[in-house]
Each structure stands twice: as structure tokens, then as C-alpha cells.
């Protein structure tokens, strides 16, 4: 068995850009690309809320199960 550290990356992709502006926001474990100004801002806000919830749980993205990820993301997105 290897001692490789488990890694994870959150990728957000906005497909509704019509103004030609290239929007990219990145962090240690996320990369948000594209979208209209409104869509990109929503992705950024959701990612911030998601990471705040993750911090309160004392976890990092790679620690989450699929179910935990889904639940936290839905909460962060306000759904």
C-alpha cells in the first residue's frame, strides 16, 4: 500500500458567457471558469459558502464522501 495523500479538486464551469470576457477564479482546491458575470459570481459565492461549511466541519474537500459533498454543496447553493 502506498502513502499517497488523497486529493480532490472542485471544478465549476459556466457556459452562458456571451460577452467574450474570460472569467477565471482559482484557489488551492477549486477552479471556476467561464460564465456570465452573474453566473461566475454565483459560482464564487457558492464556493465560498461551501468552504466555510467545510471549515466548520474541520474537513478538507478530499475528506468528503460523495453524499457529504452533495449535501454541503446543496446547502451552500441554497437548495
Contact map, one row per residue, 1 for C-alpha under 8 A:
1110000000000000000000000000000000000000000000000000000000000000000000000000000
1111000000000000000000000000000000000000000000000000000000000000000000000000000
1111100000000000000000000000000000000000000000000000000000000000000000000000000
0111110000000000000000000000000000000000000000000000000000000000000000000000000
0011111000000000000000000000000000000000000000000000000000000000000000000000000
0001111100000000000000000000000000000000000000000000000000000100000000000000000
0000111110000000000000000000000000000000000000000000000000001100000000000000000
0000011111000000000000000000100000000000000000000000000000001100000000000000000
0000001111100000000000000000111000000000000000000000000000001100000000000000000
0000000111110000000000000000111000000000000000000000000000000000000000000000000
0000000011111000000000000000011110000000000000000000000000000000000000000000000
0000000001111100000000000000011110000000001000000000000000000000000000000000000
0000000000111110000000000000000111100000000000000000000000000000000000000000000
0000000000011111100000000000000111110011000000000000000000000000000000000000000
0000000000001111100000000000000001110000000000000000000000000000000000000000000
0000000000000111110000000000000001110010000000000000000000000000000000000000000
0000000000000111111110000000000001111000000000000000000000000000000000000000000
0000000000000001111100000000000000010000000000000000000000000000000000000000000
0000000000000000111110000000000000010000000000000000000000000000000000000000000
0000000000000000111111000000000000000000000000000000000000000000000000000000000
0000000000000000101111100000000000000000000000000000000000000000000000000000000
0000000000000000000111110000000011000000000000000000000000000000000000000000000
0000000000000000000011111000000111101001000000000000000000000000000000000000000
0000000000000000000001111100001111000000000000000000000000000000000000000000000
0000000000000000000000111110001110000000000100000000000000000000000000000000000
0000000000000000000000011111111100000000000000000000000000000000000000000000000
0000000000000000000000001111111000000000000000000000000000000000000000000000000
0000000000000000000000000111110000000000000000000000000000000000000000000000000
0000000111000000000000000111111000000000000000000000000000001000000000000000000
0000000011110000000000000111111100000000000000000000000000000000000000000000000
0000000011110000000000011110111110000000000000000000000000000000000000000000000
0000000000111100000000111100011111000001001100000000000000000000000000000000000
0000000000111100000001111000001111100001000000000000000000000000000000000000000
0000000000001111100001110000000111110001000000000000000000000000000000000000000
0000000000001111100000100000000011111111000000000000000000000000000000000000000
0000000000000111111000000000000001111111000000000000000000000000000000000000000
0000000000000000100000100000000000111111100000000000000000000000000000000000000
0000000000000000000000000000000000111111110000000000000000000000000000000000000
0000000000000101000000000000000000111111111000000000000000000000000000000000000
0000000000000100000000100000000111111111111100000000000000000000000000000000000
0000000000000000000000000000000000001111111110000000000000000000000000000000000
0000000000000000000000000000000000000111111111000000000000000000000000000000000
0000000000010000000000000000000100000011111111100000000000000000000000000000000
0000000000000000000000001000000100000001111111110000000000000000000000000000000
0000000000000000000000000000000000000000111111111000000000000000000000000000000
0000000000000000000000000000000000000000011111111100000000000000000000001001100
0000000000000000000000000000000000000000001111111110000000000000000000000001000
0000000000000000000000000000000000000000000111111111000000000000000000000000000
0000000000000000000000000000000000000000000011111111100000000000000000000001000
0000000000000000000000000000000000000000000001111111110000000000000000011011000
0000000000000000000000000000000000000000000000111111111000000000000000000000000
0000000000000000000000000000000000000000000000011111111100000000000000000000000
0000000000000000000000000000000000000000000000001111111110000000000000010001000
0000000000000000000000000000000000000000000000000111111111111000000000010000000
0000000000000000000000000000000000000000000000000011111111110000000000000000000
0000000000000000000000000000000000000000000000000001111111100000000000000000000
0000000000000000000000000000000000000000000000000000111111100000000000000000000
0000000000000000000000000000000000000000000000000000011111110000000000000000000
0000000000000000000000000000000000000000000000000000011111111011000000000000000
0000000000000000000000000000000000000000000000000000011001111111000000000000000
0000001110000000000000000000100000000000000000000000010000111111000010000000000
0000011110000000000000000000000000000000000000000000000000011111000000000000000
0000000000000000000000000000000000000000000000000000000000111111100000000000000
0000000000000000000000000000000000000000000000000000000000111111111110000000000
0000000000000000000000000000000000000000000000000000000000000011111110000000000
0000000000000000000000000000000000000000000000000000000000000001111111000000000
0000000000000000000000000000000000000000000000000000000000000001111111100000000
0000000000000000000000000000000000000000000000000000000000000001111111110000000
0000000000000000000000000000000000000000000000000000000000001001111111111000000
0000000000000000000000000000000000000000000000000000000000000000011111111100000
0000000000000000000000000000000000000000000000000000000000000000001111111110000
0000000000000000000000000000000000000000000000000100110000000000000111111111000
0000000000000000000000000000000000000000000001000100000000000000000011111111100
0000000000000000000000000000000000000000000000000000000000000000000001111111111
0000000000000000000000000000000000000000000000000100000000000000000000111111111
0000000000000000000000000000000000000000000001101100100000000000000000011111111
0000000000000000000000000000000000000000000001000000000000000000000000001111111
0000000000000000000000000000000000000000000000000000000000000000000000000111111
0000000000000000000000000000000000000000000000000000000000000000000000000111111
